[in-house]
Amino acid sequence: MLNEGDKAPAFSAPDQDNNMHSLDDYKGEWLLLYFYPRDNTPGCTKEACTFRDMYKTFDGIVNIVGASADSAESHKGFADKHELPFTLLSGKGNSLVQDYGADGLILKKRTSFLIDPEGVIRKVYKNVKPLDHAGQILKDVKELKSA
């Protein structure tokens, strides 16, 4: 499992539009990489919609990127259905989910990583509560930026 202070693992993964994204794309910016179990499930939908509803609040503060083992096509349907304005990365066919330790043996884990502009993990959120998560991220990133 990755810990605070660890270098974030490099990744290359497609988004919901099949555009490739890498950790380097976010160099110099704050990034929340949040892992969720599956598209269109109740908890995952609540979490994504909470980020959607607060998206303008995050603008200029931290990039929000979701990720799961679902396909890019599944992500496209999920993003369109719920009008998600942020990137969803597909871990299908690559090591993204495994490299970040979000691949539980039975159930995928709801885990998030707050990554600083130098690519260092500053916060790890395990067993995230979908409705509370976005507010906690905003609070934490503001505190870290002002430190």
C-alpha positions in Angstrom: 0.0 0.0 0.0 1.2 3.5 -0.8 1.7 5.9 2.1 1.9 9.7 2.5 5.3 10.9 1.4 5.7 8.2 -1.3 6.3 9.1 -4.9 3.1 8.6 -6.8 3.4 5.7 -9.3 3.6 6.7 -12.9 0.6 5.7 -15.0 -0.7 5.7 -18.5 -4.4 5.0 -18.9 -7.3 6.0 -21.2 -10.1 8.3 -20.1 -13.8 8.0 -21.0 -13.0 9.4 -24.5 -10.1 7.1 -25.0 -7.6 9.9 -24.6 -4.4 8.8 -22.8 -3.5 10.4 -19.5 -0.3 10.1 -17.4 0.9 11.4 -14.1 3.2 13.7 -16.0 0.1 15.5 -17.4 -0.5 16.8 -13.9 3.0 17.8 -13.1 3.1 21.2 -11.4 -0.6 20.9 -10.3 -2.4 19.3 -7.4 -4.2 16.1 -8.3 -6.8 14.0 -6.5 -6.8 10.5 -8.0 -9.8 8.8 -6.5 -10.5 5.1 -7.0 -14.0 3.7 -6.9 -15.3 0.1 -7.3 -17.6 0.3 -10.3 -19.5 2.7 -12.5 -23.2 3.2 -11.9 -23.3 1.6 -8.4 -25.1 3.6 -5.7 -22.0 4.6 -3.6 -19.9 5.3 -6.7 -22.6 7.4 -8.2 -23.1 9.4 -5.0 -19.3 10.1 -4.8 -19.0 11.1 -8.4 -22.1 13.4 -8.3 -20.7 15.0 -5.1 -17.5 15.8 -7.0 -19.6 17.0 -9.9 -21.7 19.3 -7.7 -18.6 20.8 -6.1 -16.5 20.9 -9.3 -16.4 24.7 -9.7 -15.2 24.9 -6.1 -12.2 22.7 -6.9 -11.3 24.7 -10.1 -7.8 26.1 -9.9 -7.2 24.3 -6.6 -7.0 20.6 -7.4 -7.6 18.4 -10.5 -10.2 15.7 -9.8 -9.6 12.4 -11.6 -11.6 9.2 -11.0 -10.4 5.7 -11.8 -11.7 2.2 -11.7 -11.2 -1.1 -13.5 -14.2 -0.4 -15.7 -13.6 0.1 -19.4 -13.4 3.5 -21.1 -16.7 2.7 -22.7 -18.4 2.1 -19.4 -16.8 5.3 -18.1 -18.2 7.2 -21.1 -21.8 6.0 -20.3 -21.3 6.8 -16.6 -19.9 10.3 -17.3 -22.6 11.1 -19.8 -25.5 9.8 -17.7 -24.4 11.9 -14.7 -22.9 14.9 -16.6 -19.5 14.4 -14.9 -17.2 17.3 -15.9 -13.9 15.5 -14.9 -11.7 12.7 -16.2 -12.4 9.1 -15.5 -9.5 6.7 -16.1 -9.9 3.1 -17.1 -7.7 0.6 -15.3 -8.9 -2.2 -17.7 -5.9 -3.7 -19.4 -3.2 -1.7 -17.5 -1.7 -1.7 -14.0 -3.2 1.6 -12.8 -5.6 0.1 -10.1 -3.0 -2.5 -9.0 -0.1 0.0 -8.8 -2.2 2.2 -6.4 -3.3 -0.8 -4.3 -7.0 -0.2 -5.1 -7.6 -3.8 -6.2 -9.1 -5.7 -3.3 -9.2 -9.5 -3.5 -13.0 -9.6 -3.6 -14.2 -6.0 -3.8 -12.4 -3.1 -5.3 -11.4 -0.5 -2.8 -12.7 3.1 -2.5 -9.3 4.8 -1.9 -8.0 8.2 -2.9 -4.6 9.9 -3.2 -4.0 13.6 -2.9 -0.8 14.2 -5.0 1.2 17.4 -4.8 2.7 19.3 -7.8 6.0 17.4 -7.4 4.2 14.0 -7.7 4.4 13.2 -4.0 1.4 11.6 -2.2 0.4 14.1 0.5 -2.8 12.3 1.7 -4.1 8.8 1.5 -7.9 8.3 2.1 -8.9 4.7 2.7 -12.5 3.3 2.9 -13.9 6.6 1.8 -17.4 7.7 2.7 -18.9 8.9 -0.7 -20.9 11.8 0.6 -18.2 13.3 2.9 -15.2 12.8 0.7 -15.3 15.9 -1.6 -15.6 18.3 1.3 -12.6 16.7 3.2 -10.5 16.9 0.0 -11.2 20.6 -0.3 -10.3 21.3 3.3 -7.1 19.2 3.2 -5.8 20.7 -0.1 -6.3 24.2 1.1 -4.5 23.4 4.4 -1.6 21.8 2.5 -1.3 24.6 0.1 -1.1 27.2 2.9 1.5 25.3 4.9 
